[in-house]
Amino acid sequence: MSPLIAKPWLSTQSDQDPQSATGRPLRWGVIATGGIARSVSQDLALLRDAELYAVSSRARDTAESFATAYDFGRSYWDEHGVTGYQRLLADDAVDVVYVATPHAQHHQIVLAALNAGKHVLCEKAFTINAREASELVAVARERKLFLMEAVWSRFLPGMQRVFEIAASGELGEVHWVMADLGFPAPYSTTSRLWARKDGGGALLDIAVYPLLWAVGTLGFPQTVSATGFINDDGVDAQNALTLGYNHGAQAQLTSSLLAHGPRTATVAGSLGYLQSVGSINNPRELVIGIGLGEQRTEPFDVVGRGYAYELREVTRCIQQGLTESPVMPLEDSVKTMRLFDGVRGQLGVSYPNDEH
């Protein structure tokens, strides 16, 4: 079956550089100053039509030190009863914001950004649940503003090549997919990975990566069966998902905050298979086997840390007046949250946001 993901504008067969400008410069605001914000800001600086304009944090010292380290022109922090992100959103010069806060804050902050007239790139998981996701999509469409979930792997050369090979028919009909991602995350009551109030757990934080291999080659499933280990705080430390398709295909996906895994993926078809080399969220090589004999390896170079590709897509779409990406459509984000809602129902995981 062909994947639901549209063929990307940035082909892996092209030598087009995601750093190259595609239109007028955009002024970026970054909300939050954690590890992912640091990594994305480093790649944002590679884009020739991106201006690192402003950053916000709760504390003045954190905001100012981040702005200095990554060469942002302005910094905002909580002051006089107004949050740093609200002050950033009130700055008329900001064109687009990247929201890098914990999952449970995404709905509130993205909604505020859209109501302030800003285009938005929001870190995954898009929201806590499908209700929140649907509301954000409706507001973005009503206000004719660009909105996208930051599933950076979807734009990487290696992943786009996976989708292309699966859609080409070279592997025949895809019958099963396996993918895993795991690492032992040190437990801490203050870590967002383990905090129920932040949307902690393996599902919302890393399951999107194994899921991408299934969705990109088989589409969204008709059935989902989930098992997992729920810790004393009520978040999933590990989960295993089996996806079922009406035509008989299956996918087995594992995500873990407890154990190291090989971080590999396999897409198996009636004529051949492909396997990832390197972590599944940023594959640097693919091994493609046809039948029982012929095999080849395709390597991929990645610009920066790999985030430049999604940042280029956001920039290009806004420059062209698009309100969503054809590569990462909003409906895919809503469908993903619906799938995760169903998984959480099976696992018995709920978050404070679900009660609103």
Stockholm file with secondary structure:
# STOCKHOLM 1.0

chainA/1-356         MSPLIAKPWLSTQSDQDPQSATGRPLRWGVIATGGIARSVSQDLALLRDAELYAVSSRARDTAESFATAYDFGRSYWDEHGVTGYQRLLADDAVDVVYVATPHAQHHQIVLAALNAGKHVLCEKAFTINAREASELVAVARERKLFLMEAVWSRFLPGMQRVFEIAASGELGEVHWVMADLGFPAPYSTTSRLWARKDGGGALLDIAVYPLLWAVGTLGFPQTVSATGFINDDGVDAQNALTLGYNHGAQAQLTSSLLAHGPRTATVAGSLGYLQSVGSINNPRELVIGIGLGEQRTEPFDVVGRGYAYELREVTRCIQQGLTESPVMPLEDSVKTMRLFDGVRGQLGVSYPNDEH
#=GR chainA/1-356 SS CCCSSCCCSSCTTCCCCTTSCCSSCEEEEEECCSHHHHHHHHHHTTCTTEEEEEEECSSHHHHHHHHHHHTCSEEECCBTTBCHHHHHHTCTTCCEEEECSCGGGHHHHHHHHHHTTCEEEEESSCCSSHHHHHHHHHHHHHHTCCEEEECGGGGSHHHHHHHHHHHHTTTCSEEEEEEEEECCCCCCTTCTTTCGGGTCSHHHHHTHHHHHHHHHHHCSCSEEEEEEEECTTSCEEEEEEEEECTTSCEEEEEEESSSCCCCCEEEEESSEEEEEESCTTSCSEEEEEETTTEEEEEECCCSTTSTHHHHHHHHHHHHTTCSSCSSSCHHHHHHHHHHHHHHHHHHTCCCGGGGC
#=GC SS_cons         CCCSSCCCSSCTTCCCCTTSCCSSCEEEEEECCSHHHHHHHHHHTTCTTEEEEEEECSSHHHHHHHHHHHTCSEEECCBTTBCHHHHHHTCTTCCEEEECSCGGGHHHHHHHHHHTTCEEEEESSCCSSHHHHHHHHHHHHHHTCCEEEECGGGGSHHHHHHHHHHHHTTTCSEEEEEEEEECCCCCCTTCTTTCGGGTCSHHHHHTHHHHHHHHHHHCSCSEEEEEEEECTTSCEEEEEEEEECTTSCEEEEEEESSSCCCCCEEEEESSEEEEEESCTTSCSEEEEEETTTEEEEEECCCSTTSTHHHHHHHHHHHHTTCSSCSSSCHHHHHHHHHHHHHHHHHHTCCCGGGGC
//
